[in-house]
């Protein structure tokens, strides 16, 4: 595999965690660690785009009532209501 060299800036705490991961043998190098993380991010972005496309084609996400009915039919426990999160 060929690689393209780029320069990035990371918060010190993230850089330190990447270095620790390399020291513990979880990655061959910090570059490999960052590349693996970016690969996962790209996959998640692709999945999010696919989900959006599928929801658009199917009429959108389930309503709360539809979700409760589906959960009940699948034998799943009732979901706890979500609380609003405050953004920082």
Buried (B, 14 or more C-beta within 10 A) or exposed (E): EEEEEEEEEEEEEEBEEBBEBBEEEEBEEBBBBBBBBEEEEEEEEEEEEEEEEEEEEEEEEBEEEEEBEEBEEEEEEEEEEEEEEEEE
